[in-house]
């Protein structure tokens, strides 16, 4: 019998270590015999990569267009990759999901969290992760960890990133059953252990 699929998202500001923790979680689950699909938003599909390049590196994209591009990517990502993987019993781990849109476009861009959330829920037909891990980090510390040329969101300014962080924390506080909030300044192995402890309960 096929094991039930599990959907896990990792959220947090730039430089928080989401990609590292996603890979560590994948490696642990694969060693335990589970099929794992490791993906990201935006850019988890070939179409998503085109949209990622447009939204992160394109010039003169206004806030509403940005939000719609993310929703387009998310709709395609969920329909073509996430739902099929869950249906066959895989664990899907995504580096960012709709909570990033609510935090970045809804609060950071001041488009309205409820409106952006409704758009994403419509785009995904209401699909939410069973677990969302928030790697919480002071934006100043996060920016200091980044390497390479910054993208449009990374250049958005301190106040934008403070609003985004506050939005993530508010969402986590409002739905503790779905969220696990961790201090991203902890050592990577300690963060990984805390995430595994929570995931173990969901895959048992």
N, C-alpha and C positions, 0 to 999 in steps of 0.2 A: 504494500500500500504506500502511496506517495505521502511523504511527510508534508505537513502544511507549510506553505511559504511564510517568510517573515520579512517585513519591510522595516529597515532601520535607516534613519537619516542623521547626519552630523551637521551641526550648525555652529555659528560663531563668526566673529570678525576675522578679517584678514590676518594671517600670521598666527592663528590660534593652534594650528597643528591638526586640522581636520583630516587632511590627506594622509598624514602619517598614521593617525589612529584608525582610519578606514582600512588601510593596508594591514595593520597589525591585527585588527578584528577579522579581516578576511583570512589571513594566514592561520589564525587559531581555529576558525570554523572549518577551513579546508582540511586541516590536520585531524579534525574530529569527524571527517567524512561527509560534510555537507557541501552541496553545490552552492557556490557563492557568485553573485554577479556584483561586481564593483563598478559603480558608475558615478556620474557627477551631473550637476546642473549649474549653468547651461553647458551643453556640449557632450551629452551622453550618447548621441547618435550622430550619423554623418550630417543630417540636416541640422541637428543641434550645434554641431561645430561651426557651421556657417553662421547660425544665429549668434553663437558665442562671440565670434570674431566681430560681428556687426555691433553687438551691444556693448562689448568691453573696449573695442578699439575704434569704432566708428565715430566720426565727428558730427556734432550738431544733432544729436538724438535727444529729443525732448522727453520729459519724465513719463508722459502717458505712452508714447511710442515704446520707450524702454520697458514699461510694465507689460505691454501687449506682446512684445518680442519674447520676454521671459515666459509669459503664459502660453504662447505658441510652442516654444521649445518644450515646455512641461507637458502639454497635451500630447505631443508626438512621442516624447520620451516615455510617458506612462503607457500609452496605447501600444507602442511598438516594442518596448523593452521590459518595462517594469511589470505590467500585468501578466504577460506571457511567462516571465520567469517565476512569479509568485504562483501561477497556476500549476506549474510543474514541480513546485515544492522547494524552489531555491530560496536562499537568503539574499535579499537585495540590499546592498549598502550604498547609499548615495551621499556624496559630498555636496551638500545643500539640497533643499527642496522648497516647498512653498513658503515655509516660515521665513526663508531669506527674502522672498519677495515682499511679504508683509512687513518685515523689519526695514528693508532697504528702500523699497519703493513706497510702501504705505506710510512709514514713519520718517525714514531718512529723506525721501523726496516729498514728503508731506502730501501724498495723494489720498490718504485716508486708509487706515489699516483694514477696516471692514470691507471697503470696496475692493481692495486688492486681494483680500482673502476670498471674497465671493468669486472673483474672477478666476483665481487658481482652483478653487473647489469645483467650479463649473468645468474648467479645462480638464480636470482629472477625474470627473464624475465622482467627486467626493473622497478620493483615496487619500488616507492619512497613514503615516507610519505607525507601527505598534510601539516604537521607541524612537524618540528624538533626543540625541545627546548634544547638549550645549556646552561647548568649550569656551568658557567665559574668560575674557582677557581685556585689560585696559587697552583701548585703541592705540594709545601712544606706544605701549610695549609691542603691540601687534605690528605697528608700522615699522618699528625698529628691527623686526625680524625679517622683513621682506627683502628679497633680492631681485635684481633685474628692474627693468623699466616699469613703473606703475601703470595700471590700467585706469579707465575712467572712474570706476568706483573707488579705487585706492587713492585717487587724487581728489576726492570729493570734499575733503576738509575735516577738521577736528569735530566741529559741531555736528556734522552729518553722521560721523561715526559714533559720537556719544548718543545721539538719538537712536541709532540702530541698535547699539548695545542695550539701551534701556528697553527697547521694544522686545528684544529677545528675552530679557529677564522677566518682563511683564507677562509674556506669553507662557513662559515656563511656570511662573507662579500660579497662573490661572488654570493650568492643566497638569498638575504634578504626576498624574498617572501615566501620561505619555512622555514626560520630559525627565531627563537626568542631567542636572547641572553640575559641572565640574570646573574647578579652578585650573585654567590652562597653564598656569605657571608651575604646576606639579610636574615631576619627572615623567617622561613619556611612558615608562614601564608601569608606574603607579596609575596613570590615567587608563592605560590599557587594561590593567587588572580590574579597576572599578567598572569599566564598560563590560568586561567579560562577566563579572558577577551579575550584572543586570540582565545581560543577554542569556545567560545560562537558564534563568527562570523562564524565558520565553521559548527556548528551543527544547526544554526537557520533555 
